Amino acid sequence: MKQEQKLALAKLIRQQRWAGLASVDADGAPLAAMVAYAFNDDFSGFYIHISQLSQHTKQLIAQPKFSLVISEADSGEGDPQTLARVSISGRVAVLERNSDAYAVAKQIYLQRLPASEQLFGFADFVLFYLIPESLRFVGGFGQAHSATAKTLAQCAALDISE
């Protein structure tokens, strides 16, 4: 990926808060849902905080694999297939409520999504740590790239204010 595409990917991840989450059940049947997300500054991990009442939560616990799709917002004009988007795939870990990792992740999540604070009081909510392994970035028409978590780290280091 060229530097300008890495910058576009970093901007996309940092500027959005809402993503599609794909999971699979024990039989391999897929399910997609929309979730809010937060991330480590170096993009080494992403966080979602969702209810155990949801089917996708049960699937993530049983089959700890994910794909998170983040897209540029659609303005309703032009060809939406030219919108920048990334699909990040990897492994999932449940953060234990009384752990140091949970406390750190909760702070990261609330810094990005402060209106969700009340959800941390609900016993059925689980804080997941999504560990990226690979990604597919489409920066627009004819600009598709497959990459690894190493590329995410390179993107995270870029100054998006440029």
C-alpha positions as CSV (number, residue, x, y, z in Angstrom):
1,M,0.0,0.0,0.0
2,K,1.2,3.5,-0.8
3,Q,1.6,6.1,1.9
4,E,-1.5,8.1,0.7
5,Q,-3.6,4.9,1.0
6,K,-2.3,4.2,4.5
7,L,-3.2,7.7,5.5
8,A,-6.7,7.2,4.0
9,L,-7.1,4.0,6.0
10,A,-5.9,5.6,9.3
11,K,-8.4,8.5,8.7
12,L,-11.2,6.0,8.0
13,I,-10.7,4.1,11.2
14,R,-10.2,7.2,13.4
15,Q,-13.1,9.2,11.9
16,Q,-15.9,6.6,12.1
17,R,-17.5,5.0,15.2
18,W,-20.0,2.6,13.7
19,A,-19.1,-0.6,11.9
20,G,-20.5,-3.9,10.6
21,L,-19.5,-6.9,12.7
22,A,-19.6,-10.4,11.1
23,S,-19.6,-13.5,13.2
24,V,-20.4,-17.2,12.6
25,D,-22.2,-19.8,14.6
26,A,-21.0,-23.3,15.4
27,D,-22.4,-24.5,12.0
28,G,-20.7,-21.8,10.1
29,A,-23.8,-19.7,9.5
30,P,-22.9,-16.0,9.2
31,L,-24.5,-13.1,11.0
32,A,-23.8,-9.4,10.6
33,A,-24.7,-6.6,13.1
34,M,-23.9,-3.0,13.5
35,V,-21.7,-2.0,16.5
36,A,-19.9,0.9,17.9
37,Y,-16.1,0.5,18.2
38,A,-13.0,1.9,19.8
39,F,-9.4,1.1,19.3
40,N,-5.9,1.2,20.7
41,D,-3.8,4.1,19.4
42,D,-1.6,1.8,17.5
43,F,-4.6,-0.2,16.0
44,S,-3.3,-3.3,17.7
45,G,-6.7,-4.0,19.0
46,F,-10.3,-2.9,18.7
47,Y,-13.0,-2.9,21.3
48,I,-16.8,-3.6,21.2
49,H,-19.2,-3.6,24.1
50,I,-22.3,-5.6,23.4
51,S,-25.1,-7.5,25.2
52,Q,-25.0,-11.2,25.8
53,L,-28.6,-11.2,24.8
54,S,-27.6,-10.6,21.2
55,Q,-27.0,-13.5,18.9
56,H,-23.7,-12.1,17.6
57,T,-22.3,-11.9,21.2
58,K,-23.1,-15.6,21.7
59,Q,-21.5,-16.4,18.4
60,L,-18.3,-14.5,19.2
61,I,-18.0,-16.3,22.5
62,A,-18.5,-19.7,20.9
63,Q,-16.5,-19.0,17.8
64,P,-13.9,-16.3,18.6
65,K,-13.4,-15.0,15.1
66,F,-14.6,-11.7,13.7
67,S,-14.7,-9.4,10.7
68,L,-15.3,-5.7,11.3
69,V,-16.3,-3.6,8.3
70,I,-15.7,0.2,8.6
71,S,-17.0,2.4,5.7
72,E,-16.8,6.0,4.8
73,A,-20.2,7.6,5.2
74,D,-22.5,7.6,2.2
75,S,-23.6,11.1,1.3
76,G,-26.3,9.8,-1.1
77,E,-24.5,11.2,-4.1
78,G,-22.3,9.5,-6.7
79,D,-21.4,5.8,-6.8
80,P,-21.3,4.3,-3.3
81,Q,-18.9,1.6,-4.6
82,T,-16.2,4.3,-4.6
83,L,-16.5,4.9,-0.8
84,A,-13.4,3.9,1.2
85,R,-13.9,0.8,3.3
86,V,-11.9,-1.7,5.3
87,S,-12.7,-5.2,6.5
88,I,-10.5,-6.2,9.4
89,S,-10.5,-9.9,10.4
90,G,-9.0,-11.7,13.4
91,R,-9.5,-13.3,16.8
92,V,-11.7,-12.3,19.7
93,A,-11.0,-12.3,23.4
94,V,-13.5,-11.6,26.2
95,L,-12.1,-9.1,28.7
96,E,-12.8,-10.2,32.3
97,R,-14.7,-7.5,34.2
98,N,-12.3,-7.3,37.1
99,S,-9.1,-7.4,35.1
100,D,-6.6,-4.5,34.5
101,A,-7.1,-5.0,30.8
102,Y,-10.8,-4.5,31.2
103,A,-10.3,-1.2,33.1
104,V,-7.9,0.1,30.4
105,A,-10.2,-0.9,27.6
106,K,-13.2,0.6,29.3
107,Q,-11.4,3.9,29.5
108,I,-10.4,3.8,25.8
109,Y,-14.0,2.9,24.9
110,L,-15.6,5.7,27.0
111,Q,-13.1,8.3,25.8
112,R,-14.3,7.6,22.2
113,L,-18.0,6.8,23.1
114,P,-18.8,8.7,26.3
115,A,-22.6,8.3,25.9
116,S,-22.3,4.6,26.3
117,E,-21.2,4.8,30.0
118,Q,-24.5,3.6,31.3
119,L,-24.1,0.3,29.4
120,F,-21.1,-0.6,31.6
121,G,-23.6,-0.9,34.5
122,F,-25.5,-3.7,32.8
123,A,-24.4,-7.1,33.9
124,D,-25.2,-8.7,30.5
125,F,-22.8,-6.6,28.5
126,V,-19.4,-8.0,27.5
127,L,-16.3,-6.0,26.5
128,F,-14.6,-7.8,23.6
129,Y,-11.0,-7.3,22.5
130,L,-10.7,-7.8,18.7
131,I,-7.2,-8.7,17.6
132,P,-6.6,-7.9,14.0
133,E,-4.7,-10.5,11.8
134,S,-5.6,-9.3,8.3
135,L,-7.4,-6.7,6.4
136,R,-8.8,-5.8,3.0
137,F,-8.8,-2.0,2.3
138,V,-10.7,-0.5,-0.6
139,G,-9.7,3.1,-1.0
140,G,-12.0,3.7,-4.0
141,F,-12.6,2.2,-7.4
142,G,-9.6,0.0,-8.4
143,Q,-7.8,0.6,-5.2
144,A,-8.1,-2.7,-3.3
145,H,-5.3,-4.0,-1.0
146,S,-4.9,-7.0,1.3
147,A,-2.6,-6.4,4.3
148,T,-1.7,-7.6,7.7
149,A,-1.9,-6.2,11.2
150,K,1.6,-4.8,10.6
151,T,0.1,-2.5,8.0
152,L,-2.4,-1.3,10.6
153,A,0.4,-0.3,12.9
154,Q,2.1,1.6,10.2
155,C,-1.2,3.4,9.4
156,A,-1.8,4.2,13.1
157,A,1.6,6.0,13.3
158,L,0.5,8.5,10.6
159,D,-0.7,12.0,11.4
160,I,-4.2,12.2,9.9
161,S,-4.3,16.0,10.2
162,E,-2.0,16.3,7.2
